Amino acid sequence: MEQEFSNLLGNAVQHGDLQFPIRGSLEVKDSSVIFIVQNYGEPVQEDILPFIFNPMGRFSQHASLDLGPSTGLGLGLYIASEIVAAHSGTIEVTSNRKRGTTFLVKVPVEK
């Protein structure tokens, strides 16, 4: 799970507008751990959202144009989603200009 947290936070730093805060929260609610990462920057295009967790996906124009080809392999979100799935959890993303980009991870807590 540490790797999943690191990947989502790293993604927020890489793709967010650093003039705005990156927000993260972690809580236990309804027998699940809920982890949220939110950043502001260019929103992810709506037609790309269904594919954002695909391996080798590098969808950010900002990363490609401003940061160059060495910004990553496009595996971070894929790895994060696989870690969450391995723990029987879910990961969702929403993105728009007003609310920013938000990743919501929900993983059940075993008793």
Backbone as a chain_set.jsonl record, in Angstrom:
{"seq": "MEQEFSNLLGNAVQHGDLQFPIRGSLEVKDSSVIFIVQNYGEPVQEDILPFIFNPMGRFSQHASLDLGPSTGLGLGLYIASEIVAAHSGTIEVTSNRKRGTTFLVKVPVEK", "coords": {"N": [[0.822, -1.192, 0.0], [2.042, 1.162, 0.597], [3.502, 1.776, -1.703], [1.427, 2.315, -3.487], [0.317, 4.64, -2.328], [2.533, 6.334, -2.643], [2.774, 6.407, -5.456], [0.355, 7.68, -6.235], [0.569, 10.159, -4.928], [2.965, 11.096, -6.049], [2.155, 11.303, -8.708], [0.294, 13.368, -8.444], [1.991, 15.499, -7.776], [3.568, 15.631, -10.076], [1.7, 16.195, -12.126], [0.017, 18.172, -11.222], [-0.795, 21.659, -10.652], [1.561, 23.437, -9.142], [1.163, 25.782, -7.826], [-1.055, 25.558, -6.407], [-2.451, 23.827, -3.59], [-1.69, 20.373, -2.911], [-3.803, 17.928, -1.878], [-4.237, 15.472, 0.568], [-5.802, 12.721, 2.137], [-6.56, 10.359, 4.701], [-8.561, 7.915, 6.04], [-10.547, 5.797, 8.186], [-13.534, 4.301, 7.465], [-16.735, 2.95, 7.656], [-15.83, 0.207, 7.726], [-13.752, 0.297, 5.894], [-10.66, 1.47, 4.513], [-10.097, 4.686, 3.459], [-8.542, 6.533, 1.051], [-7.588, 9.593, -0.244], [-6.444, 11.626, -2.858], [-5.898, 14.8, -4.095], [-5.412, 17.169, -6.647], [-4.727, 20.263, -8.398], [-4.74, 21.441, -11.686], [-4.208, 21.034, -15.187], [-7.162, 19.545, -16.215], [-7.89, 16.029, -16.547], [-8.729, 14.782, -19.647], [-12.086, 13.973, -20.437], [-12.627, 11.796, -22.15], [-10.401, 10.278, -21.815], [-10.345, 9.377, -19.227], [-11.509, 6.702, -18.74], [-9.348, 5.108, -19.409], [-7.18, 5.656, -17.865], [-5.848, 4.092, -16.002], [-4.549, 2.206, -17.449], [-1.714, 0.211, -18.449], [1.376, 1.732, -19.407], [0.252, 4.114, -20.098], [0.449, 7.38, -20.964], [-0.891, 10.151, -20.655], [-0.859, 12.87, -20.225], [-0.6, 16.065, -21.494], [0.931, 18.085, -20.42], [3.037, 16.72, -19.108], [4.286, 15.488, -21.285], [4.981, 17.633, -23.014], [6.151, 19.747, -21.444], [7.817, 18.531, -19.534], [9.227, 16.558, -20.788], [10.372, 13.412, -22.31], [11.419, 11.799, -20.293], [9.877, 11.661, -18.035], [8.563, 9.509, -16.964], [7.407, 6.091, -17.147], [4.755, 5.646, -17.515], [3.544, 3.848, -15.867], [2.831, 4.191, -13.219], [0.128, 4.817, -12.291], [-1.144, 2.539, -13.181], [0.189, 0.537, -11.691], [-0.548, 1.372, -9.118], [-3.333, 0.925, -9.269], [-3.374, -1.855, -9.574], [-2.28, -2.723, -7.155], [-4.251, -1.842, -5.384], [-6.418, -3.396, -6.318], [-5.416, -5.936, -5.691], [-5.777, -5.922, -3.005], [-8.457, -6.176, -2.753], [-9.81, -3.801, -3.243], [-11.08, -0.605, -4.489], [-10.441, 1.89, -6.968], [-10.952, 5.153, -8.0], [-11.298, 7.901, -10.279], [-11.849, 11.354, -10.698], [-12.12, 14.309, -12.64], [-11.984, 17.704, -13.229], [-11.996, 21.177, -14.164], [-12.889, 22.911, -12.117], [-12.979, 21.433, -9.647], [-10.609, 20.071, -9.643], [-8.332, 17.267, -9.964], [-9.133, 14.197, -8.643], [-8.276, 11.336, -6.88], [-9.736, 8.524, -5.546], [-9.433, 6.054, -3.252], [-10.554, 3.007, -2.011], [-10.363, 0.563, 0.346], [-11.168, -2.512, 1.765], [-11.194, -3.221, 5.269], [-9.822, -5.804, 7.054], [-11.013, -7.76, 9.739]], "CA": [[0.0, 0.0, 0.0], [2.934, 2.322, 0.595], [3.808, 2.081, -3.105], [0.222, 2.914, -4.065], [0.28, 6.019, -1.831], [3.633, 7.05, -3.273], [2.465, 6.618, -6.868], [-0.7, 8.683, -6.377], [1.107, 11.457, -4.521], [3.925, 11.489, -7.081], [1.363, 11.699, -9.864], [-0.274, 14.686, -8.134], [3.084, 16.473, -7.862], [4.001, 15.725, -11.463], [0.68, 16.701, -13.039], [-0.74, 19.274, -10.644], [-0.256, 23.016, -10.685], [2.163, 23.564, -7.815], [0.715, 27.019, -7.186], [-2.21, 25.17, -5.605], [-2.075, 22.717, -2.702], [-2.05, 18.975, -3.143], [-4.473, 17.497, -0.657], [-4.325, 14.036, 0.79], [-6.458, 12.343, 3.389], [-6.637, 8.929, 4.982], [-9.48, 7.675, 7.151], [-11.257, 4.519, 8.223], [-14.971, 4.583, 7.465], [-17.564, 1.818, 7.22], [-14.991, -0.983, 7.553], [-12.827, 0.479, 4.776], [-9.703, 2.556, 4.54], [-10.356, 5.592, 2.342], [-7.395, 7.393, 0.773], [-7.939, 10.548, -1.292], [-5.412, 12.567, -3.296], [-6.494, 15.794, -4.985], [-4.535, 18.241, -7.121], [-5.287, 21.158, -9.402], [-3.907, 21.598, -12.867], [-5.02, 20.707, -16.351], [-7.977, 18.352, -15.959], [-7.763, 14.882, -17.441], [-9.831, 14.812, -20.606], [-13.126, 13.002, -20.093], [-12.528, 10.586, -22.971], [-9.211, 9.538, -21.38], [-10.56, 8.836, -17.877], [-11.665, 5.237, -18.653], [-8.093, 4.423, -19.744], [-6.09, 6.269, -17.096], [-5.118, 3.073, -15.238], [-3.934, 1.257, -18.368], [-0.246, 0.265, -18.424], [2.061, 2.522, -20.433], [-0.569, 5.273, -20.446], [1.027, 8.701, -20.673], [-1.928, 10.959, -21.276], [-0.738, 14.276, -19.867], [0.108, 16.949, -22.414], [1.918, 18.806, -19.602], [4.206, 15.868, -18.903], [4.959, 15.247, -22.56], [5.522, 18.844, -23.612], [6.96, 20.556, -20.542], [8.771, 17.777, -18.736], [10.021, 15.711, -21.66], [10.09, 11.978, -22.337], [11.972, 11.063, -19.155], [9.026, 11.88, -16.87], [8.101, 8.233, -16.425], [7.033, 5.073, -18.12], [3.314, 5.514, -17.619], [3.145, 2.66, -15.109], [2.501, 4.521, -11.833], [-1.293, 4.646, -11.984], [-1.439, 1.123, -13.396], [0.682, -0.191, -10.518], [-1.43, 1.744, -7.997], [-4.621, 0.235, -9.416], [-3.159, -3.288, -9.353], [-2.104, -2.897, -5.708], [-5.587, -1.693, -4.787], [-7.189, -4.588, -6.694], [-4.877, -7.071, -4.942], [-6.317, -5.816, -1.648], [-9.922, -6.194, -2.927], [-10.303, -2.435, -3.16], [-11.446, 0.105, -5.709], [-9.82, 3.188, -7.182], [-11.734, 5.945, -8.937], [-10.745, 9.222, -10.554], [-12.685, 12.385, -11.307], [-11.254, 15.421, -13.009], [-12.548, 18.852, -13.921], [-11.251, 22.4, -13.854], [-13.347, 23.525, -10.868], [-12.658, 20.617, -8.46], [-9.312, 19.44, -9.787], [-8.289, 15.828, -10.208], [-9.225, 13.497, -7.363], [-8.222, 9.876, -6.856], [-10.356, 7.993, -4.333], [-9.116, 4.635, -3.054], [-11.321, 2.412, -0.915], [-9.879, -0.796, 0.569], [-11.805, -3.069, 2.96], [-10.354, -3.555, 6.43], [-10.11, -7.123, 7.607], [-11.084, -7.746, 11.211]], "C": [[0.866, 1.256, 0.0], [3.265, 2.747, -0.835], [2.62, 2.747, -3.786], [0.109, 4.372, -3.631], [1.329, 6.862, -2.552], [3.326, 7.364, -4.736], [1.406, 7.697, -7.055], [-0.21, 10.077, -5.985], [2.12, 11.976, -5.548], [3.229, 11.965, -8.348], [0.783, 13.1, -9.657], [0.79, 15.776, -8.242], [3.462, 16.702, -9.32], [2.982, 16.442, -12.341], [-0.135, 17.865, -12.495], [-0.048, 20.61, -10.859], [0.265, 23.309, -9.282], [1.892, 24.908, -7.144], [-0.486, 26.752, -6.283], [-1.827, 23.971, -4.745], [-2.482, 21.355, -3.262], [-2.631, 18.497, -1.825], [-4.508, 15.968, -0.6], [-5.025, 13.775, 2.103], [-6.522, 10.833, 3.473], [-7.538, 8.757, 6.18], [-10.048, 6.264, 7.061], [-12.734, 4.85, 8.372], [-15.71, 3.362, 6.938], [-16.742, 0.589, 6.861], [-14.081, -0.922, 6.329], [-11.844, 1.592, 5.094], [-9.959, 3.379, 3.28], [-9.142, 6.522, 2.221], [-7.755, 8.275, -0.406], [-6.728, 11.43, -1.575], [-6.07, 13.492, -4.316], [-5.446, 16.829, -5.372], [-5.279, 19.091, -8.136], [-4.272, 21.342, -10.497], [-4.804, 21.363, -14.064], [-5.852, 19.468, -16.048], [-7.671, 17.246, -16.975], [-8.975, 14.913, -18.366], [-10.797, 13.667, -20.318], [-13.009, 11.705, -20.893], [-11.32, 9.724, -22.598], [-9.446, 8.84, -20.037], [-10.746, 7.316, -17.828], [-10.368, 4.456, -18.866], [-6.928, 4.824, -18.854], [-5.261, 5.244, -16.3], [-4.495, 2.006, -16.142], [-2.406, 1.352, -18.28], [0.274, 1.053, -19.625], [1.241, 3.727, -20.888], [0.109, 6.56, -20.009], [0.133, 9.705, -21.376], [-1.772, 12.448, -21.065], [0.037, 15.053, -20.917], [1.204, 17.704, -21.671], [3.185, 17.978, -19.439], [4.986, 15.687, -20.201], [5.652, 16.488, -23.099], [6.513, 19.569, -22.709], [8.073, 19.775, -19.856], [9.612, 16.813, -19.555], [9.735, 14.237, -21.498], [10.594, 11.21, -21.129], [11.114, 11.182, -17.896], [8.503, 10.59, -16.27], [7.684, 7.299, -17.531], [5.534, 4.956, -18.326], [2.801, 4.303, -16.87], [2.636, 2.977, -13.706], [1.041, 4.301, -11.466], [-1.731, 3.203, -12.19], [-1.02, 0.3, -12.176], [-0.19, 0.102, -9.302], [-2.749, 0.987, -8.083], [-4.493, -1.268, -9.176], [-2.963, -3.591, -7.867], [-3.451, -2.827, -5.007], [-6.436, -2.931, -5.096], [-6.721, -5.821, -5.924], [-5.361, -7.086, -3.494], [-7.845, -5.73, -1.658], [-10.553, -4.81, -2.813], [-10.689, -1.875, -4.511], [-10.666, 1.414, -5.763], [-10.614, 3.899, -8.266], [-11.04, 7.282, -9.14], [-11.825, 10.106, -11.154], [-11.772, 13.561, -11.617], [-12.055, 16.485, -13.741], [-11.823, 20.101, -13.439], [-11.624, 22.968, -12.493], [-12.876, 22.763, -9.628], [-11.304, 19.934, -8.535], [-9.429, 17.96, -10.133], [-8.215, 15.133, -8.861], [-9.194, 11.991, -7.586], [-8.771, 9.427, -5.52], [-10.117, 6.49, -4.287], [-9.905, 4.144, -1.852], [-10.909, 0.939, -0.814], [-10.542, -1.335, 1.833], [-10.793, -3.412, 4.044], [-10.784, -4.925, 6.927], [-10.105, -7.041, 9.118], [-10.269, -8.881, 11.768]], "O": [[0.468, 2.29, -0.535], [3.303, 3.939, -1.14], [2.807, 3.661, -4.588], [-0.161, 5.246, -4.455], [1.042, 7.967, -3.013], [3.593, 8.472, -5.2], [1.538, 8.542, -7.94], [-0.543, 11.062, -6.644], [2.125, 13.163, -5.873], [3.671, 12.923, -8.983], [0.779, 13.919, -10.576], [0.511, 16.863, -8.748], [3.653, 17.841, -9.744], [3.365, 17.222, -13.214], [-0.9, 18.482, -13.236], [1.132, 20.671, -11.205], [-0.519, 23.417, -8.339], [2.34, 25.146, -6.023], [-0.885, 27.609, -5.495], [-0.967, 23.182, -5.135], [-3.474, 21.217, -3.978], [-2.009, 18.651, -0.773], [-4.774, 15.289, -1.592], [-4.858, 14.521, 3.067], [-6.537, 10.129, 2.463], [-7.319, 9.376, 7.221], [-10.031, 5.63, 6.005], [-13.136, 5.579, 9.279], [-15.352, 2.808, 5.899], [-16.942, -0.004, 5.8], [-13.684, -1.955, 5.79], [-12.148, 2.525, 5.837], [-10.029, 2.838, 2.177], [-8.772, 7.206, 3.175], [-8.179, 7.78, -1.45], [-6.071, 11.918, -0.655], [-6.708, 13.041, -5.267], [-4.687, 17.306, -4.528], [-6.319, 18.695, -8.662], [-3.069, 21.391, -10.241], [-6.026, 21.479, -13.964], [-5.299, 18.439, -15.661], [-7.251, 17.508, -18.102], [-10.11, 15.053, -17.91], [-10.389, 12.55, -20.0], [-13.268, 10.627, -20.359], [-11.226, 8.571, -23.018], [-8.815, 7.824, -19.748], [-10.183, 6.681, -16.936], [-10.298, 3.271, -18.538], [-5.802, 4.375, -19.069], [-4.105, 5.506, -15.967], [-3.97, 1.009, -15.647], [-1.862, 2.435, -18.064], [-0.315, 1.037, -20.706], [1.508, 4.297, -21.947], [0.314, 6.792, -18.818], [0.361, 10.066, -22.531], [-2.501, 13.227, -21.68], [1.193, 14.74, -21.201], [2.281, 17.939, -22.22], [4.29, 18.492, -19.617], [6.216, 15.732, -20.201], [6.781, 16.41, -23.585], [7.591, 19.961, -23.155], [9.156, 20.312, -19.624], [10.616, 16.301, -19.06], [8.941, 13.847, -20.642], [10.22, 10.05, -20.957], [11.571, 10.842, -16.805], [8.032, 10.604, -15.133], [7.619, 7.676, -18.701], [5.088, 4.239, -19.221], [1.737, 3.778, -17.197], [2.058, 2.102, -13.06], [0.743, 3.673, -10.45], [-2.586, 2.7, -11.462], [-1.786, -0.533, -11.689], [-0.533, -0.805, -8.544], [-3.23, 0.464, -7.078], [-5.408, -1.887, -8.634], [-3.439, -4.616, -7.379], [-3.755, -3.649, -4.143], [-7.106, -3.452, -4.204], [-7.538, -6.66, -5.546], [-5.357, -8.128, -2.839], [-8.453, -5.269, -0.692], [-11.683, -4.666, -2.347], [-10.637, -2.559, -5.533], [-10.284, 1.969, -4.733], [-10.912, 3.325, -9.314], [-10.287, 7.739, -8.28], [-12.609, 9.675, -12.0], [-10.771, 13.778, -10.934], [-12.717, 16.207, -14.74], [-11.122, 20.074, -12.427], [-10.752, 23.463, -11.779], [-12.424, 23.377, -8.662], [-10.894, 19.278, -7.577], [-10.486, 17.477, -10.54], [-7.349, 15.436, -8.039], [-9.972, 11.444, -8.368], [-8.324, 9.896, -4.473], [-10.546, 5.751, -5.174], [-9.921, 4.788, -0.803], [-11.081, 0.169, -1.758], [-10.488, -0.683, 2.876], [-9.675, -3.84, 3.756], [-11.963, -5.166, 7.187], [-9.287, -6.334, 9.707], [-10.196, -9.048, 12.986]]}, "num_chains": 1, "name": "protein.A"}
